[in-house]
């Protein structure tokens, strides 16, 4: 398979899965096994193109971010709570990501870990959907400090490939009493500092390989980011609508089916 075709396919997978509770990293790892490409060579590409998908959130919610910025200038209480909640939720993953960086990279090469995590995560989503009793909230600024911290701690589960960052944060928010729409939007907003941080770490850690051409180049990363951005724009609009009507169960059943199929395929392949 040519590099160009692989760039397009991986970017489409990233754009579709980044904000769904199905694990974008897990799908990219499984794609590596399916397409038989060098996972180590494409590791930085797979992480950094997430920035393209993240920019879709900036575009779709630009009015929200602009209102928060204006509120910060006025020292508005809602805007200050909005930023406080994002920072507090971001910190646990930031600290653990720095401490466990090498161990996380080792896990990123394990398709079997992804397959099992997809199934476990799907079952967990069904369980949370069944028992959670979310209350109506008036957006991210309305969350308490404890709730924001709890969601941030649960986001750390996503360091296991296949668990899903969006799945961990959304389900964590639901379990803590947050309504579906606010849970999804908080997960979207939290992705911005989280994925910018992860991408910065990857680019810095692999700066010499990128400069020498040992990794996929910056041009390929830029193209992949643009494709992921366009695809994510469409997916996020659809996702918010479907979870408001049907909840997260369809994604849970998809995870279980995909994980079981991947597990069977990996066992037969070996």
Secondary structure, 3 states (H helix, E strand, C coil): CCHHHHHHHHHHHHHHHCCCCCCHHHHHHHHHHHHCCCCCCCHHHHHHCHHHHHHHHHHHCHHHHHHHHHHHHHCCHHHHHHHHHHHHHHHHHHHHHHHCHHHHHHHCCCHHHHHHHHHHHHHHHHHHHHHCCCECCCCHHHCCHHHHHHHHHHHHHHHCCCCCHHHHHHHHHHHCCECHHHHHHHHHHHHHHHHHHHHHHHHHHCHHHHHHCCCCCHHHHHHHHHHHHHHHHHHHHHHHHHHHHHCCHHHHHHHHHHHHHHHHHHHHHC
